[in-house]
Amino acid sequence: MTNYVELNWDDAHEFVTKNAHRGYFWDGFEIVRWVPNENGYSSKNGMYKNGMWGFSFRSQASESGTWKLKNV
């Protein structure tokens, strides 16, 4: 069972800062997790970053202004 955490604005910024080493970053108002993987070049979720391909997983803010992310 996957465990999720719902974050408000301040908590989301703290989460991204603390987990940048795990590939989390901001893209506008979306929280993105990027995982290096050579198969990313052929995926709709593929992203080229830091000179290599990987998969990106995006989380948009809900209508209530929170982000729901997998708890890491």
Buried (B, 14 or more C-beta within 10 A) or exposed (E): EEEEBEBEEEEBEEBBEEBEEEBBBEEEEEBBBBEEEEEBEEEEEBBEBEEEBBBBBEBEBEEEEBBEBEEE
